[in-house]
Amino acid sequence: MRKKIVAGNWKMNTLLKEGMELARAVEKLENEKTSDALVIIAPPYTHLSKVKDMIENVRLSAQNCASEDSGAYTGEVSPAMLVSAGVEYVILGHSERRALFGEDNALLNKKVKLALSEGLKPIFCCGEVLEERESGKHFDIVKEQIEVGLEGLSAADMSQIVIAYEPVWAIGTGVVASPDQAQEMHHEIRGFLASMFDDKVAEDMSILYGGSCKPSNAAELFANPDVDGGLIGGAALKAEDFLGIVNAY
Ligand code: PEP
């Protein structure tokens, strides 16, 4: 059975002390949550091992990882390093990595495979830009991101993956996808997975929605049968808002 998940992507926000306070507050509220959703936080690299020591029920994710496992790659952080710091998940293919750092589907496929080989669970992001939606190409774009990004994986690998559908036009804009738009794409993604892998992989996959999700709109998004939770940016920076989204289930 697939899991309900709410994951917070802190992006490049919070200094170490603030991040530790936020992690402490999220852990405290997690213990009082009214939903059975799994709660994940993705702080910046610098915070990971300290935050790990402060959380028990909340799960830890990184926001990115290298595509190589060690060597002369100045500034990079390998999946094995993340595992050694107690990290369990890694966000891969976020639209900011794709747009600002030129990460393409082939590179992401390499990262996904390396992360899996080290025991990290990828939260694999996909989503179209506004122009692609307006020209009716959104299903094709997301299909290609999934087909290339998750190419060559086994059903066992897929059981370690979470998919986040994040329409780029909704990220950080305050414009949220309608519940019908989210459901339609999530259903389509499940169809892509069924044809690439099998029905079980498709049925068991947790598919999160991301893009301007808030406590006030989360319940109607999460009410859809193919929406299994959220990847949250801005609203993950306040513990009350973040847990408000968790409790919207
Ligand atoms: C994100 O960046 O993954 C995201 C969903 O951001 P926001 O919630 O701020 O739109």
Residues whose N, C-alpha, C, O or C-beta is under 5 A from the ligand:
A	BS01	PEP	N9 A170 I171 G172 T173 G210 G211 S212 C213 L231 I232 G233 G234 A235
